[in-house]
Amino acid sequence: MPADELPEDVMAFVARRIDSVPHLEALLLLCGDAAVHWSDEALAQRVYVSRERAAVLLADLARLGLLAPVGGAGGGYRYDGSWDTGGLMARVAETYRRHLVPVSRFIHAKSASGAVHEFARAFEFKRRD
């Protein structure tokens, strides 16, 4: 199934907020149980990346307002679903589960033009707490 046949809102979210397949898998993992606090070490074991890469994934997703840091140093992160009032993450999870290959290809193709994506992201409005 081509990416343009997947749900438009899901693919728009992926295009705007997801930089890599590990980013998406980390987000979906944390979204699965928002009460759990994830450390970089715990995430690394679950998504099969180095601890350093897991720390970057968590920090990236937190910078985008998708995760919230918990406590002080070493407190980890938890999913912050306050932005998802329409159930988008449930649709993202279902789409990824059912169409893993097309979604992954879309993310990889988008990553190839990462410099353009980062330039565009610099102009996004940041959420104020």
C-alpha positions as CSV (number, residue, x, y, z in Angstrom):
1,M,0.0,0.0,0.0
2,P,1.5,3.4,-1.0
3,A,1.9,6.0,1.8
4,D,-0.6,8.3,0.0
5,E,-3.3,5.7,0.6
6,L,-2.7,5.7,4.4
7,P,-4.8,7.9,6.7
8,E,-3.9,11.5,6.0
9,D,-3.9,12.7,9.6
10,V,-1.6,9.9,10.6
11,M,0.8,10.5,7.8
12,A,0.8,14.3,8.4
13,F,1.7,13.6,12.1
14,V,4.5,11.3,11.0
15,A,5.8,13.8,8.5
16,R,5.9,16.6,11.0
17,R,6.9,14.9,14.2
18,I,8.7,11.6,13.5
19,D,12.3,11.6,12.4
20,S,13.1,7.9,12.3
21,V,11.5,4.5,12.9
22,P,13.1,4.2,16.4
23,H,11.4,7.6,17.2
24,L,8.1,6.2,16.3
25,E,8.6,2.9,18.1
26,A,9.8,4.7,21.2
27,L,6.7,7.0,21.1
28,L,4.3,4.1,20.6
29,L,6.0,2.2,23.4
30,L,5.7,5.1,25.9
31,C,2.1,5.8,24.7
32,G,1.1,2.3,25.4
33,D,1.3,3.0,29.2
34,A,1.5,6.7,30.1
35,A,2.0,5.8,33.8
36,V,5.3,4.1,33.2
37,H,8.5,6.3,33.5
38,W,11.1,5.2,30.9
39,S,14.8,5.6,31.3
40,D,17.2,5.7,28.4
41,E,18.5,2.3,29.5
42,A,15.0,0.7,29.6
43,L,14.1,2.2,26.3
44,A,17.4,1.0,24.7
45,Q,16.6,-2.6,25.7
46,R,13.1,-2.4,24.2
47,V,13.8,-0.7,20.9
48,Y,17.3,-2.3,20.3
49,V,19.4,0.8,20.2
50,S,22.3,2.0,22.2
51,R,21.7,3.8,25.5
52,E,23.1,7.0,24.0
53,R,20.7,6.7,21.0
54,A,17.8,6.0,23.4
55,A,18.7,9.2,25.3
56,V,18.6,11.2,22.1
57,L,15.2,9.6,21.1
58,L,13.7,10.6,24.5
59,A,15.1,14.1,24.4
60,D,13.9,14.6,20.8
61,L,10.4,13.4,21.6
62,A,10.3,15.6,24.7
63,R,11.4,18.6,22.7
64,L,8.5,18.1,20.4
65,G,6.1,18.0,23.4
66,L,5.2,14.4,23.0
67,L,6.9,13.2,26.2
68,A,7.3,14.8,29.6
69,P,10.4,14.5,31.8
70,V,9.8,13.0,35.2
71,G,11.4,14.2,38.3
72,G,15.0,15.4,38.5
73,A,18.1,13.9,37.0
74,G,17.6,10.3,36.0
75,G,13.8,10.5,36.5
76,G,13.1,9.4,32.9
77,Y,10.2,10.3,30.7
78,R,6.6,9.5,30.3
79,Y,4.1,9.9,27.5
80,D,2.4,13.3,27.5
81,G,-0.9,12.8,25.7
82,S,-2.4,16.2,26.6
83,W,-2.1,17.3,23.0
84,D,-3.9,14.3,21.6
85,T,-7.6,15.2,22.2
86,G,-8.8,13.4,19.1
87,G,-7.2,10.0,19.6
88,L,-4.6,10.5,16.9
89,M,-2.0,8.2,18.6
90,A,-4.4,5.3,18.6
91,R,-4.8,5.8,14.8
92,V,-1.0,6.1,14.5
93,A,-0.5,2.8,16.4
94,E,-3.1,1.0,14.4
95,T,-1.8,2.3,11.1
96,Y,1.8,1.3,12.0
97,R,0.7,-2.1,13.2
98,R,-1.3,-2.8,10.0
99,H,1.0,-1.1,7.5
100,L,4.5,-1.3,9.0
101,V,6.4,-1.5,5.7
102,P,4.7,1.5,3.9
103,V,5.0,3.7,7.1
104,S,8.6,2.7,7.6
105,R,9.4,3.4,3.9
106,F,7.7,6.8,4.3
107,I,9.8,7.6,7.4
108,H,13.0,6.5,5.6
109,A,12.3,8.5,2.5
110,K,11.5,11.6,4.6
111,S,14.7,11.1,6.6
112,A,16.7,11.3,3.4
113,S,15.6,14.9,3.2
114,G,16.4,15.6,6.9
115,A,18.1,18.9,6.4
116,V,15.0,20.3,4.8
117,H,12.8,18.9,7.6
118,E,15.0,20.4,10.3
119,F,15.0,23.8,8.6
120,A,11.2,23.7,8.5
121,R,10.9,22.6,12.1
122,A,12.9,25.6,13.2
123,F,10.0,27.8,12.3
124,E,7.4,25.8,14.3
125,F,5.8,27.6,17.2
126,K,7.0,26.2,20.5
127,R,4.4,25.3,23.2
128,R,4.6,27.4,26.4
129,D,4.0,25.8,29.7
